[in-house]
Amino acid sequence: MKFLVYCCIFFLLFNCEDTKSKKNNTVKPTIETPIKQTLETDTIKEPVKDKREFPVLTDDNAMEFFLEYEKKNKENKVRITTEYGTIDILLFNETKFHRANFIYLTKQGYFTNTQFYRVVKNFIIQGGSSDDPEIGKRRVNIGKYLLPTDAKRGFKHDRGVISMPSSDIENPYKLASPYEFFIVQAAGGAHHLDGNYTIFGKVIKGMDVVDKISNVETDNAEWPLHNVYIEKVEIIN
């Protein structure tokens, strides 16, 4: 008889505990955590696309773009910083497309960590490119385009002028590569280049730095054995 009583008491206690356990494991929405909020949290939202301030440049839109850009961006002095010192350059207003292009690339930060990748002593130092893939990505982001030559402004390839090389692409009009430039280092200038390349500025301070760079040791391809980095290019007054 006692055994049956004990069994009944055990059964009642177990059944109550099991019911309590089930109730505690059931989570219901409350005022603090409504069903609507849970559903909104689980909803997948479309990613916000970045908006470009300027278009990707092409041969079709570059000239029109720079025609408008140069009207609002009148800066004409830049400073090139290297480990050898700084080079200050005055950009000519007469070659407005090339000036605007250089100012645009400067403001976009394109030249940072590019290099003077070609050095020919007693001739030129050429910069604005690199074998770093990151520089290639910057070009893709800015755009692929060429600029027409503007070589009939009366400027000569005297010592210290900055000019724009032709593109690697063979073209009859010597269209210029907008990302690169060269500075004439030769004491007597490089006048055999006159009429073929666009002179768009001149060094106003720092020719001693140009001379230092022109004296670095190079390989057979005229690439410096010790990379000459352009740390930055910035607008100056």
C-alpha positions in Angstrom: 0.0 0.0 0.0 2.8 2.4 0.9 4.5 1.5 -2.3 1.4 2.6 -4.3 1.2 5.9 -2.4 4.9 6.6 -3.1 4.4 5.8 -6.8 1.4 8.2 -7.0 3.3 11.0 -5.3 6.3 10.5 -7.7 4.0 10.5 -10.8 2.3 13.8 -9.8 5.6 15.6 -9.0 7.2 14.4 -12.3 4.2 15.5 -14.4 4.2 19.0 -12.9 8.0 19.4 -13.4 7.7 18.3 -17.0 4.9 20.8 -17.6 6.9 23.6 -16.1 9.9 22.8 -18.2 7.9 22.9 -21.4 6.5 26.3 -20.6 10.0 27.8 -19.8 11.4 26.6 -23.2 8.7 28.3 -25.2 9.6 31.9 -26.3 6.7 34.1 -27.3 7.0 37.6 -28.9 6.6 40.4 -26.4 6.2 44.1 -26.7 10.0 44.4 -26.6 10.6 41.8 -29.3 7.5 41.9 -31.6 7.1 39.5 -34.5 7.3 42.4 -37.1 10.8 43.3 -35.9 12.0 39.8 -36.2 10.8 39.6 -39.7 12.4 42.9 -40.7 15.7 41.8 -39.3 15.6 38.7 -41.4 14.8 40.6 -44.6 17.7 40.9 -47.0 18.3 44.5 -48.1 19.8 45.6 -51.4 23.4 46.9 -51.1 23.8 50.7 -51.6 25.8 51.3 -54.7 28.7 53.9 -54.6 28.0 57.0 -56.5 30.9 58.4 -58.6 31.6 62.1 -58.5 33.1 61.9 -62.0 32.5 59.6 -65.0 34.9 56.9 -66.2 36.9 58.7 -68.9 37.1 57.4 -72.5 38.3 58.8 -75.8 34.7 59.8 -76.5 34.1 61.9 -73.4 37.5 63.0 -72.1 37.9 66.2 -74.1 34.4 67.4 -73.2 35.0 66.5 -69.6 38.3 68.5 -69.4 36.7 71.4 -71.2 34.3 71.8 -68.4 36.7 70.7 -65.6 39.3 73.4 -66.4 36.7 76.2 -66.1 36.2 75.4 -62.4 39.7 74.1 -61.5 42.1 76.9 -62.3 45.1 75.7 -60.2 48.3 75.8 -62.1 51.1 74.9 -59.7 52.0 71.5 -58.3 54.7 70.0 -56.1 56.2 66.6 -56.8 57.7 65.0 -53.6 60.4 62.4 -53.9 63.0 61.0 -51.5 65.5 63.2 -53.3 63.5 66.4 -52.6 60.7 68.3 -54.1 60.1 69.7 -57.6 57.7 72.6 -58.1 56.0 73.0 -61.5 54.1 75.7 -63.2 51.4 74.4 -65.6 50.7 76.5 -68.6 47.2 77.9 -69.1 47.8 77.8 -72.9 47.6 74.0 -72.9 44.4 73.9 -70.9 43.4 70.3 -71.6 46.8 69.0 -70.5 46.9 71.3 -67.5 43.4 70.2 -66.5 44.3 66.6 -66.9 47.3 66.9 -64.6 45.3 68.8 -62.0 42.5 66.2 -62.2 44.9 63.3 -61.7 46.6 65.2 -58.9 43.3 65.7 -57.1 42.4 62.1 -57.6 45.6 61.0 -55.9 46.7 59.1 -59.0 50.4 59.9 -58.8 51.0 58.7 -55.2 53.6 55.9 -55.2 54.0 56.0 -59.0 57.7 56.2 -60.1 60.2 58.0 -62.3 60.5 54.7 -64.2 62.7 55.9 -67.1 65.9 57.9 -66.5 68.2 59.0 -69.3 71.1 61.0 -68.1 71.6 64.3 -69.9 68.2 63.9 -71.5 65.0 63.3 -69.5 63.5 61.8 -66.5 60.1 60.2 -67.1 57.4 59.5 -64.5 53.8 58.7 -63.7 53.8 54.9 -64.2 54.7 51.8 -62.2 54.7 48.0 -62.3 52.6 48.0 -59.2 49.1 46.4 -59.9 47.5 49.0 -57.7 48.5 51.7 -60.1 46.9 49.8 -62.9 43.7 49.6 -60.9 43.7 53.4 -60.5 43.9 53.8 -64.2 41.0 51.5 -64.8 39.0 53.4 -62.2 39.8 56.8 -63.8 39.5 55.6 -67.4 41.3 54.7 -70.6 41.7 57.7 -72.8 44.3 59.7 -74.8 44.9 63.4 -75.3 45.7 65.1 -78.6 49.0 66.9 -79.0 49.0 70.6 -78.5 52.5 71.4 -79.7 52.0 74.7 -81.6 52.0 77.1 -78.7 55.6 78.3 -79.3 57.1 76.4 -76.4 60.4 74.6 -76.8 61.9 71.6 -75.1 64.3 73.6 -73.1 65.9 72.4 -69.9 63.3 72.1 -67.2 60.1 71.9 -69.2 57.5 69.2 -68.5 56.0 67.5 -71.5 53.7 64.6 -72.2 54.9 61.4 -74.0 53.0 59.7 -76.8 51.0 56.7 -76.0 52.4 53.2 -76.3 49.7 52.6 -78.9 50.9 53.4 -82.4 48.9 56.3 -83.7 49.6 58.7 -86.5 48.8 61.8 -84.4 51.1 61.0 -81.5 48.2 61.1 -79.1 49.5 61.5 -75.6 49.4 59.1 -72.7 47.6 61.2 -70.0 49.1 59.4 -67.0 52.7 60.0 -67.8 55.1 63.0 -68.2 58.8 63.7 -68.7 61.0 66.6 -67.6 63.8 67.7 -69.8 67.1 67.5 -67.9 69.6 68.1 -70.7 71.6 71.4 -70.2 71.0 72.4 -73.8 67.4 71.1 -74.0 66.0 68.5 -76.2 64.8 70.5 -79.2 64.6 67.5 -81.6 61.3 66.8 -79.7 59.8 70.1 -80.5 56.5 69.9 -82.5 56.0 66.2 -81.6 55.1 66.3 -77.9 53.0 68.7 -75.8 54.9 70.9 -73.4 52.5 71.9 -70.7 54.6 73.3 -67.9 58.1 74.0 -66.5 60.0 73.5 -63.3 60.2 76.7 -61.3 62.0 75.2 -58.3 63.9 71.9 -57.8 66.0 71.4 -60.9 68.7 70.2 -58.5 66.4 67.3 -57.6 65.8 66.6 -61.3 69.6 66.4 -61.7 69.9 64.0 -58.7 67.3 61.7 -60.2 69.0 61.8 -63.6 72.2 60.5 -62.1 70.7 57.3 -60.5 72.0 54.0 -61.8 69.7 52.3 -64.3 69.5 48.9 -66.1 69.7 48.5 -69.9 66.0 49.4 -70.2 66.7 52.8 -68.5 64.7 51.7 -65.4 66.4 52.8 -62.2 68.0 50.0 -60.2 66.7 51.6 -57.1 63.0 52.6 -57.6 62.5 56.4 -57.6 59.1 56.8 -56.1 56.8 59.9 -56.5 55.6 60.0 -52.9 52.9 62.5 -53.8 51.9 65.3 -56.0 49.9 68.2 -54.5 48.5 71.5 -55.5 50.4 74.6 -54.2 49.8 78.3 -54.4 
